[in-house]
Amino acid sequence: MQVLILGSGVIGTSVAYYLARAGHAVTVLERQPAPALETSFGNAGEVSPGYSAPWAGPGVPVKAIKWMLMQHSPLVIKPMLDPAMWRWGLSMLRNCTQARYELNKGRMVRLAEYSRDCLKALRADTGIRYDERMQGTLQLFRTQAQLDGTAKDVEVLKASGVPYQVLDRDGCVLHEPALGAVKDKFVGGLRLPGDETGDCFKFTQALAKLAEAEGVQFRFGVNIQALEHEAGKGVTAVRTDQGSFTADRYVVALGSYSPALVRPLGIDLPVYPVKGFSITVPITDASGAPESTVMDETFKVAVTRLGDRIRVGGTAQLSGFDLALDARRRDTLEHVVTDLFPRGGPVRDASFWTGLRPMTPDGTPVIGATRVPNLLLSTGHGTLGWTMAAGTGRVMADLVAGRAPEIDMEGLTVARYGG
Ligand SMILES: Cc1cc2nc3c(=O)[nH]c(=O)nc-3n(C[C@H](O)[C@H](O)[C@H](O)COP(=O)(O)OP(=O)(O)OC[C@H]3O[C@@H](n4cnc5c(N)ncnc54)[C@H](O)[C@@H]3O)c2cc1C
């Protein structure tokens, strides 16, 4: 079967790879000159099924107000006359009940755990390298109240069968020795030994090479403009600035830019760009750097070891598609890494980056079929696109081939929004 994949972020590239492995003729259209140059470029590097949870949860509306008043705020809202933003925000608020949280988390964990298994299998099959580490992740608590508050999370982890360790100061230092120098800054942590880390950009670039070897054609520098469609037939072509492209099946994996493309087909996709930032610091003293990911719970900033660099990522900012680099967000990231890993490397030499998380209001991605017969979606991965990429690729390949995926698709498709 001929399949066109729209978008070559970590999601589109993973889908392309698994489809080619399954024997399909795959072409990928991408506006950038190479894969993973937008949101998949500079993320925090966590492959973290253990932290797969929606941002919308009980107590979040109150916490959100507190966060916005902090000096180094994890949440920034720039009020705009953007109906899509307000609709998305209201829908997110409706997901802040305990019942919705549990439902959404269950769906996310299902895909994320599967994805981690697919990633392991992919590594074993191909030997793919991406500054990967398998040393778990550590959520670090600066206050006793935060540590005590883990009881609820621990219940959920237990119920989902996710291994975890609640650690005191010394326990944290055992896994992250560099924290030994700043023991007075925190009281303890929650470690998820099953989590992994790695550079999403390097992974996607390497996977694209493997996909090419399987016959995938990447067409870079192609701007997708619209989907041409006919009632009864579905999508008939993809219109771009370089002419039209046709196939038997079309997969939309354009991250935050997906909704605008499918709206004319009557698909209302509530994916909104949630802006995040990262800095990448060269390591000058490895003994002062993290071993894996340390997630600072107070600032919601993740500090991750990626080879000879430290990646520091965080902030959720609602400001539409604006990609400006805001110096205040850099200050927050620098503050956290110098506070916890003062000897790791010089923050003045760090590169600064921003990306748009393609977020759904319930945190769960939108993958699979639509009511347009030959059109599939693979977007809305929000905070966890790197974590969920391999599993998404595998599921999509099964669906295109007409096979039942290995995981239950309940709640993962656009049908949950009536699309
Ligand atoms: C600060 C930050 C930290 C994060 N940390 C983590 C983490 O630790 N772990 C994790 O799992 N996830 C993390 N994420 C989330 C993760 O990075 C995203 O979920 C993931 O990159 C989304 O991938 P994607 O392929 O859907 O989107 P993208 O990477 O944005 O890919 C979409 C592609 O479509 C292309 N495109 C769009 N429009 C067009 C068009 N009209 N024509 C042609 N091409 C087009 C774009 O160029 C792009 O390459 C983080 C995100 C941010 C911002």
The ligand as a Tripos MOL2 file, in Angstrom:
@<TRIPOS>MOLECULE
LIG
   53    58     1     0     0
SMALL
NO_CHARGES

@<TRIPOS>ATOM
      1 C1         10.2790   21.9230   26.5200 C.3       1 LIG1
      2 C2          9.7460   20.5820   26.1080 C.ar      1 LIG1
      3 C3         10.1390   19.4610   26.8260 C.ar      1 LIG1
      4 C4          9.6390   18.2080   26.4800 C.ar      1 LIG1
      5 N1         10.1050   17.1070   27.1490 N.ar      1 LIG1
      6 C5          9.6830   15.8640   26.7940 C.ar      1 LIG1
      7 C6         10.2120   14.7190   27.4440 C.ar      1 LIG1
      8 O1         11.0920   14.8040   28.2830 O.2       1 LIG1
      9 N2          9.7100   13.5060   27.0930 N.ar      1 LIG1
     10 C7          8.7300   13.3630   26.1420 C.ar      1 LIG1
     11 O2          8.2850   12.2500   25.9100 O.2       1 LIG1
     12 N3          8.2510   14.4380   25.4750 N.ar      1 LIG1
     13 C8          8.6990   15.6820   25.7740 C.ar      1 LIG1
     14 N4          8.2250   16.7760   25.1210 N.ar      1 LIG1
     15 C9          7.1750   16.5860   24.1180 C.3       1 LIG1
     16 C10         7.7020   16.1010   22.7670 C.3       1 LIG1
     17 O3          8.8460   16.8380   22.3960 O.3       1 LIG1
     18 C11         6.5910   16.2530   21.7090 C.3       1 LIG1
     19 O4          5.4230   15.5850   22.1430 O.3       1 LIG1
     20 C12         7.0150   15.6360   20.3780 C.3       1 LIG1
     21 O5          8.2310   16.1990   19.9290 O.3       1 LIG1
     22 C13         5.9310   15.8680   19.3230 C.3       1 LIG1
     23 O6          6.3690   15.2670   18.1370 O.3       1 LIG1
     24 P1          5.5620   15.4310   16.7900 P.3       1 LIG1
     25 O7          6.2800   14.6170   15.7850 O.co2     1 LIG1
     26 O8          4.1170   15.1800   17.0240 O.co2     1 LIG1
     27 O9          5.6580   16.9920   16.4640 O.3       1 LIG1
     28 P2          6.8410   17.8100   15.7420 P.3       1 LIG1
     29 O10         8.1540   17.3880   16.2320 O.co2     1 LIG1
     30 O11         6.4860   19.2410   15.8590 O.co2     1 LIG1
     31 O12         6.7040   17.3280   14.2410 O.3       1 LIG1
     32 C14         5.7490   17.8330   13.3440 C.3       1 LIG1
     33 C15         6.4500   18.0600   12.0260 C.3       1 LIG1
     34 O13         5.4970   18.5430   11.0800 O.3       1 LIG1
     35 C16         6.1290   19.5130   10.2760 C.3       1 LIG1
     36 N5          5.1220   20.4080    9.7410 N.ar      1 LIG1
     37 C17         4.1950   21.1300   10.4190 C.ar      1 LIG1
     38 N6          3.4200   21.8130    9.5690 N.ar      1 LIG1
     39 C18         3.8390   21.5090    8.3160 C.ar      1 LIG1
     40 C19         3.4060   21.8980    7.0130 C.ar      1 LIG1
     41 N7          2.3870   22.7330    6.8080 N.pl3     1 LIG1
     42 N8          4.0720   21.3770    5.9410 N.ar      1 LIG1
     43 C20         5.0920   20.5060    6.1160 C.ar      1 LIG1
     44 N9          5.5330   20.1080    7.3140 N.ar      1 LIG1
     45 C21         4.9170   20.6130    8.4070 C.ar      1 LIG1
     46 C22         7.0750   20.2330   11.2330 C.3       1 LIG1
     47 O14         8.1420   20.8500   10.5430 O.3       1 LIG1
     48 C23         7.5370   19.1050   12.1440 C.3       1 LIG1
     49 O15         8.7800   18.5570   11.7330 O.3       1 LIG1
     50 C24         8.7010   18.0650   25.4260 C.ar      1 LIG1
     51 C25         8.3220   19.1810   24.6920 C.ar      1 LIG1
     52 C26         8.8430   20.4460   25.0160 C.ar      1 LIG1
     53 C27         8.4370   21.6270   24.2070 C.3       1 LIG1
@<TRIPOS>BOND
     1     1     2 1
     2     2     3 ar
     3     2    52 ar
     4     3     4 ar
     5     4     5 ar
     6     4    50 ar
     7     5     6 ar
     8     6     7 ar
     9     6    13 1
    10     7     8 2
    11     7     9 ar
    12     9    10 ar
    13    10    11 2
    14    10    12 ar
    15    12    13 ar
    16    13    14 ar
    17    14    15 1
    18    14    50 ar
    19    15    16 1
    20    16    17 1
    21    16    18 1
    22    18    19 1
    23    18    20 1
    24    20    21 1
    25    20    22 1
    26    22    23 1
    27    23    24 1
    28    24    25 2
    29    24    26 1
    30    24    27 1
    31    27    28 1
    32    28    29 2
    33    28    30 1
    34    28    31 1
    35    31    32 1
    36    32    33 1
    37    33    34 1
    38    33    48 1
    39    34    35 1
    40    35    36 1
    41    35    46 1
    42    36    37 ar
    43    36    45 ar
    44    37    38 ar
    45    38    39 ar
    46    39    40 ar
    47    39    45 ar
    48    40    41 1
    49    40    42 ar
    50    42    43 ar
    51    43    44 ar
    52    44    45 ar
    53    46    47 1
    54    46    48 1
    55    48    49 1
    56    50    51 ar
    57    51    52 ar
    58    52    53 1
@<TRIPOS>SUBSTRUCTURE
     1 LIG1         1 GROUP 0 **** ****
